[in-house]
């Protein structure tokens, strides 16, 4: 009878744990979906828009294309995941649906974490704690962005679990499961090529823990044979394609790297992993590693876990350090998100074992953690770093109010408090450690989500305005998008943003050497003296065009979105004027503004200016001074500069020079006389 009661009690506890796990996934999904709903438009350019467009193209044409041209190999799994809703639904409804789906996908990572924890003979409570921490990190704010991190996060965890199972019990079935998981990771993001050296390192670590012989590695011949076959097939399939085996990541394989710089960036990223996980889990893994190396770990499953977790940490940090040292120049935390579940499992495993704290190992690991944080340059805590490192966003909020040295001192002080709690908390109070870690991560998540939502809203305002689908609403047919390099800091963001929301854009023209970063085919355009628009020697003969308000056409304005205007053109297409030196939307002029008018004819540049302080303004026409005026502070001035006399069938120029500071122009427009 007692045996039956124990069985019934165990059955009940197990089912309660499963319900708690499912509730955790559901709560995380709801919270992350709500946070994602506050992100009004893609922000991380051009990555988000590229994945969206190639995903939509996959279901429309069966190809990964942008504007009908091959976009290269970026990911197989992620575009397939998000492409169907974006294809079947309107851009807005598809976008909302995808973000909700992504919140669920990222939150699902808690399931393999819990199951892996139970596979390590971990008590259910600690396995649930690891699962809870997994969905608490600021990085889950990527649910609101169209990025491969969404799928790579659970897939990395799955591949690590499969690797640990194969190391602990190298049956053919487990090796086949591992190979499939590695292929899934590779198909999600080519960064997963690092899993091959990680596998080798994990095998060597496991061999060292168990004082085994090299000959025992023969059991893994099927796995490595499978990897070799896949590699050969991959090379054959990608041979002759743009980018080769690395696809769109070919630049990473062809870049030269400085090993010293790569080592420094690896150290910086290891410090960032400490921040990303609130320090304590990394120290817990270090102690588990010490115990396994010393032969004090009796469980083969735990030894395999420690070997895999350590190999993943070393492999991913080394890879990302190498990549960012030459190609990014700042922290690429988002490439390391998949390490978090492993480190939270390490913390839970350490707690489940009674929180052992060997003096030497604890002291060395704690000192190492503080040393790494001391080496992290505070220049990485910046607004520019935000898209790639969500865990640094709370620190950036603090950085606005303190100096760099004060911020570093604060980070070290907080880390010291966590390490003291780690070292001194009594075993019966050890539950306080994951609670403290979870609280820090959750607060960081709130800060990061609020920041990225605000940034995304600002980006939308700059690029598409309040109605992102404005082009599709106003245009009667296909539209050419003319990009002149405005908002160059956003890598052609206005082009990508409008492409995401509007399906009637069918080609992109660039002026004045402007470049659009990303896998997109653009056409370099030039303007003839009479305003004719040419690509090479071919005149552009489009019916509708979108351009920033600083570029006007012969035709009629049909609509406006943010700083861009949709034109119904007179044919053939002719540019009327191009202004420079005036900030879009605000109309502010720092010191010099210029307008070139094509087919000058009979008309005038009409101006309305105001300045916060007295300014001397010089107006020039075709390089010669036309008039000098004196602005009185806060008093608007209105005037006009007529076209020069004589034959003005070609182009003419108007310039404004402000002495003593900037001015605001509420009107800077050329008006032709009828």
N, C-alpha and C positions, 0 to 999 in steps of 0.2 A: 504493500500500500504506500509506504514511504517512497519507494522507487517511482510509483505512478504519480505521486504528488510532485516529486522533483521533476519528472518528465513534463507534467502539465505546467509547472511553474516555468521551466525553461522554454516551453513552447510559447507561453504567454509573453515572457520577456523578449523572446526573439521577434514575435509579431509586433510588439510595441516598438522595438527598435526600428523595424522596417517602416512602421507608420511614421515614426519620428523622422526617419531619413526622407521618406516621400514628402512629409510636411516641410522639411528643410528645403528640398528641391523646389517645391511649390512656392514657398515664401520667398526664396531667392529669385525665382522666375518673376513673380509679381512685382517685387521691389525693383529688380533690374529693368523690367519692362516699363515700369512707371518712370524710372530715371531716364530710360532711353526715349520715352515719349517727349521729354523736355528738350531733346536734341532736334531742332527743326529741319536740319539739312545736313548732308555730308560736309565734313570739315577738313579731314586729312586728305589733302590733294597732292597728286592725282590718284592715290591708291584706291580710295573709296569709290570714286566715280568709275575708275577703270574696271574694278571687279563687278560693279553693277552693270556696266555696259556689255562686258563680255559674257556675263551670266545671262543677260537678256538675249544677246546675240546667239548664245548656245541653243536656246529653245526656239529662236526664230529661224535660224539658218543652219544649225548644227555645227557652227564654227565659232571660235573665239575671235571676234572682230570688233573694231571701233570704227564707225562710219564706213563700213564695208571693206576695211583693210585689216589684214592679219595683225593681231595685237601681241603675238608672241606667247610663250608658255610661262604663265605666272602661277597658276594653280588649277588642278582638275576638279578637286572636291568642292572647294568653296564656291566657285561660280555656279556649279551644278546645284548647290544647296539654295542659293538666294535667287537664282535666275528665274525659276518658275513663277513665284509670286510677282516678280517684277515684269514678267512677260504677260501674265494673264490679267493682272489688275492695272489700274491707273497708276501713274508714278507715285502719287501720294499714298493710296491704299496699299500698293505693293511695298512701299518703304516702311509703313507702319507694321505690316504683317511680318516683314523680314526682321525688324528689330525685336518684335515679340518672340519670334522663333529663335532668334539668337540668344535672347535671355534664357530661354529654356535649354538650349544646347550647352551654353557655358555652365549653367547651374547643374546640369546632369553630371558634371565631373565629380560631384560629391558621391555618386554611386560607386564607380570603380575604386575611389579612395576608401570608402567604407568596406567594400568587399575585400580589397587588398589588406586592409587592417585586420579584418576577421581571419583572413588567410594566414596572418602572422601570429595567430592564436591570441590576438589582442582582445581585451574585454570590450563589450559593445559600447560602453560609455566613451572610452578613449577613441575608438574607431569613429564614433559620431562626432567627437570633438575635432578630429582631423578633417572630417567631411565639412563640418561647420566653418572651420577656418578657410577651407578651400574656396568657399563661395563668399568670403568676407573681404577679399583683397580689392584694392582700388582698381586693379586691372580688369575686373569684371565690368567696369564701365565701358569697355570695348563692345559690350552688347549693343550699345547705341550707335556703333560705327560699322561700316561695311568693310571689315578687315578680316584677314585670315586668322588672326588671333582667336577669333570666336571658335573655330573648329580645332585649331592647333592646340589649344589649351587642353581639352579633354583627350585629344588623340595622343599627345605626348605622354600624358598620364597612362593611357591604355598601353602604349608601347613599352613604357617602363615596367608596368605590371607584368606584361607578357615576357619581358626579358628576365625579370626576377624569377618567374615561374619556370622558364626554360633553364636558368642556371641551377635552380634548386632541384629540378627533376627534368633532365634533358631528353624526354621522350620525343619521338618523331612528331607526335601531335603537338606538343608544346613548342617545338621548334618551328613547325608550320604556322602555328598561331602567331609566334613572334615575327616571322617573315611577313605574314599578312599585315600585322600591325605596323611594321616598319614601312611597308609599301603604302599603307594608308597615310602615314605621316608624310612620306615623300610626295605623294599625290596631293596632299594638302598644301605643303610648302617645301620647296627644294632645300631649305635650311636643314631638313631632316637627313641630308647626306651625312651629317655628323654622327648619326646613330651607329654607323659602321665602326669608326674608331672607338666610340663609346662602348660598344659591345666587346671589342677586344680588351679595353681597359677593365671593364667589369669582370670579364673572365679571368684576367690576370690577378685582380684583387681577390676574387673568390678563391682562386688557386692558392694565393698567399695566405689567406685566412685559414685555410684547411690544410696547409702544408702539403698540398697535393703534388702530383707529378705532371709534367707537361704532357705525358702520354695520355692523361685523362681527357685532354682536349679533343681527342679523336672522336669522342661521342658527338661533337658539334660539327662534324664533317657535313652532314646533310644541310645544316643551316648555311654554312659558308658556301657550299655548292649552289644552293638556291640563290644566295646573294650574287654570286658570280654570274649565274644564268640571267638573272634580272638585269644586271649591269650590262651584259653583252646585248641583250634585247633592247635595252634602253638606248644604247649608243647607236645601234643599227636603225632604230626607229627615228632618232633625231638627227642622224647624219644628213647633211645637206640642207637642213632647216636653219633659219636664222637663229643665231645664238648657240647652236649645237646642243650638246647634252645638258648644258645649264640653262637653255632657253633664255628668258629675259634677264636672268641673273649672270649672264656671261661676263658682264663687266667685273663682277666679283672675282671671277677666275682669271681675268687678264690683268688685274691691277697689281702693281708691285707694292709690297708691304715692307715696312721697317720692323724688325723683330722687337727692338727695344720699345718702340711706340706701341706695338701690339701687346707686349707684356704689361706696359703701364695701363693700357685700357682694360686688360683682363683684370688687373688689380682693382681698377675703378668699378668695374661691373660686379666683382665679388663684393665690394663694399655696398653696392646698390642692392644686391641680393639680401644683404643684412637689413637694409632699410625696408625693402619690399616685404619681408617676412617678420619684421619686428625683432630681429637679432637672435632671439632665444632658439628658434628651430635650427638654425645653422650650428649653434654651439651644441645642441642636443645631438645632431648628426656627427659632429666631431667626436663626442664622447662614445657614441655607438661604434664609430670607426676605430677608436682607440681600444675598446673592449674586444672587438672582432679581431684586430691585429694581434692583440695579446693572447688570443685563444680563450677568452672568457665568455664567448657567446656560444651556447650549446645548440641553438636552433639553426638548422641549415637554411630554413626559409628567411630568418632574420639576417643571417650572413649574406645571403643572396640579395636581400633588400638593401643592406648597407653598401654592398659592392656596386649595385646598380645606381643607388642614389648618389654615391660619391662620384661615380663615373659620369653620370649625367651632369652633375654640378661642374666638374672639371671640364668636360667636353663642351658644354654649351657656353660656359664663360670664356674659354679659350677661343672658340669660334666667333663669338660676338665681339670679343676684344679685338681680334684680328680684323674683322669686317669694319667695325666702327672706327678703328684707328686711322684708316685711309679714306673711307667712303662716307662717313657720317660726321665724325668730329665731335660727337657728344654721346651721351648714354643712350643705348638702344635697349632699354629695359623690356620693351614689349617682346623682344626676341627671347626673353628668359622667363616669361610667365609660367611656362610649363614646369619649371622647377619647383614652384610653390607647393603643389600637392605632395611632392616627394618629401619636402622639408617639413611639412605639417605632419606627415606620417612618421617622420623621424622623431618629432617632438612627442607625438602620441605613444610611439613605441618606447621611448625613453621613460615617459611617465608611467606606462603600464608595467615597466620593469622595476618600479619603485623609485625612480629618479636617482639612479646611482651617480655619484659625483666624485670620481677619483681626483684627488687633490691636484696632481700634476697635470692631468688631462684638462681638468676644468680651468686651472690657472692659465695654461697655455692657450686654450681655445678662447677664453675671455680676453686675454691680452692681445691675441691675434685679431679678434673682432674689433677691439678699440683701435688697434693700429691701422687696420684697413679703413675704418671710418675717418681716422685722422688724416689719411692720405687722399681722401676724396676731395677734389677741388670744388669749391663752392660756385665756380663759374657755371657748373652744370645745372645748378638750381636756378633756372631762368624760364621765362615764358616760351622761348624758342624750343626748350626741351620738352615742353608739356605733351605734344602728340606722341612722343616715344617713351615717356616715363611718367605714368600717372601717379606713381607713389611719391614723386618729388613735388607734385602740385601743392600738397599741404605745406611743405617746406618753403615753396615759392611764396605762398600767402604770408608766411612769417617773414620771409626775406625782405618783403616790402617795408617792414617796420624796423629791422635791425641790420647791423653791418654783417659782412661775410664772416668775420672772426667771431662775432657774437652768435651767429647761427651755428657755426661749427661747434662752438663751446656748448651750445644747447643740445645739439645732436649727441655729442659725447657724454654729456651729463645724463640725458635720457637713456642712452645705451648702458651707462654704468649702473643706473637704477635697475634696469631690467636684468643685467648680469648679476647684481647683488641679490635680487629676488631669486634668480635661477640658482645661485650657489647656496643661499641661506634658508629658503623656504622649507619648512618641515614637510616630510613626505605626506602627512595626513592633510596638509593644506595645498598640495600640489595642483589641485584643480584651479587654483587662483591664477596659475601661469597661463594656461590657454585662454582663460577669461580675459586676462589683461591683454594678451596678444590680440584676441578677437576684437576687443574694444578699440584698440589702436587702429586696427585694420578697418573697422567699420567707420570710425570717425574720418579716416583718410579717404574712404570710399565716398562719403558724403561731400567732402571738400572737392575731390576730383570730379565727381559727377556735376556739381554745381558749376565748377570752372569750365569744364568742356562744353556744357550746355550753353553757357554765356558766350564762349568763343565761337561756337557753331552758329549761334544767332547773329553775332556780329559779322561773320563771314557771309551768311546768307544776305544780310542787308547790303553788304558791299557789292555782291556779285549778281544777285537776282531780284533783290527788293522783297517787298511783302508778299507778292504773288509769284512764286517761283515758276509757275506754268504760263507765264504771261505771253511767251512767244507762241506757244501752241494755241492760245486763246485768240490772239489777234491775227496771226498769219493765215493766209488763205492757202498757201502751198509751201514747197521747199524753201528754206532760208539759208543764205550764206552768212556766216558769223565772221566779222572783221575784227581782229584783235591787234591793237597797236602797242602792246607792252605795258598797259596800265596795270597797276597792282603787281608789278614784276616779282615782288616778294612771295607771292602766292603760286609761283610756277605755272602761270597760265590759269590760275584758279577760276576766273570768270568764264573761260571757255568750258572747262570741265563741269562747273556748276550748272551752267545753262544746258549743256549736253545731257546731264543726268535728268533734268526735269522736263526737257522739251524734245520731242521726237521729230519735229519738223526741221531741225538743223541738219543739213546734209553735207556741208563742207565748211572748212575753216580756212580763212585767209589771214595772213600775218603781214604787218607793215613795219617798216623801219627796223628790220632785224629782230623783231620780237620773236620769242621762242615759247612754245608750249611744251613743258616737260611731260613725258609719259609716252605710252605706245599709241600715238595718234599721228595720222598723216595730215600735214598742213601744206598750204600752197603760199609761197612768197609772192606778195602782190606789190605793185608800184603804181604811183599816181603820175600821169602825164601832166604837162603844163595846163592843158585844158580841162583837167579833172578826170580824164579817162582812166579807168581802172584796168590794169593789165596783170596777167600772170605769164611771165616770159614775154613772148610776142603776141599772145592771145588776149584779146579784149574780153573782160568779164561781162557776161550778158545775163545777169541774174535779175529776177523780178523783185525779190525781197531780200533785204540785208539787215543785219543787226550790227550796230557799232556803238562805241561809247559816245556820250553826248558831245564830246570834244571833236567828233568827226561828223560833218553834215553832208548830205547828198542832194543832188537835184531830184526832187520827188516830194513825197508827202509822208509825214510821220503818222504811223498807225498805232503805236503804243509805246510804253516805257516800262522798264523793270529795273529798279535801282538806278545805276548810272548809264544804262544802255537804252538805246532807242531802236525800234523796228521801223524800217523805211519801206514804203512802196515806191520803187524807183522808176524814174523815167529811163527808157531804154535807148541806147546802151547805157550801162551804169556809169555815172560820173560823180566824183566827189566835189562838193561845193567848197568846203573849208576844213582845215585841220588846226586845232588849237593845242598848245603845249604850255606847260608851266602852271596849269591851273588844276588844283586838286579836285578830283571827281566828287560829286555830291556836295562838298562843303563850299566850293568856289573860291577857296583861299589861294592867294598868290604870295609866294615867299619873297621874291625880289624881281623876277623877270617872267613875263608871259609873252607868248608869240602866237600869231595866227597867220596861216597862209591861206589865201583865197584863190581858188582856181576859176578861170574864166571871169576875171575880176569884174568887168562890166561897170555898170553904174550902181553905186550903193555906198554903204558906210558901215564902219565898225561902231556899234553902239555900246556904251559903257555906263555902268553904275557902280561906283566904288565907295568904300567907307573904310576907315582905319581907326584903331583905338587911340592912336596918338598922331600928331601932325606928321605928314609925309610930303616929300617932294616927288612928284610923278612926272616922268618924261615919256611922251608918246612919240613913236617913230613910225614913219611910213616908207617902205622900201629902203630902209637903212638910214633915212634922213630924219632929223628931228622935226616933228610937226608942231608940237606944243608942249610946254612945261606948265604944270599946274601945282598948286599948293593945297593939299587936303587939310582941313581942320578936323581935329579929333572928334570922332563920333558924328560928324556931319556928312551925310551922303552927298556925293557929287555925281551928276549925270552929264554925259557929253557924247560926242560922236566924232569919228575921224573918217572923212569921205575918201573914196577911192581917188588915186592920182589922176590928173587930167590927161587927155590923149588916149592913145590906143591901149586898152586894158583887156584885150582878148585872152592874154596869157594869165600868169599868176602874179599876185602882189602880196606883200607882207606887211603886217602891223605888229608893233612891239610895244610893250609897257615895261618901264624900269621904275622900281620903287626904291628910293633912298631912305635909309633909317629903319627899315623893317618891312614886314609884310602888310598886305591889304586884303580886304575881302571884296570879291566881285559878285554882286547879285545879278549882273548882266555883263556878258562879254560875248557879243553875238554880231555876226555880219548880216546885214539886212539889205537885200537887193531892191532897187527901185523898180516898180512895175512900169 
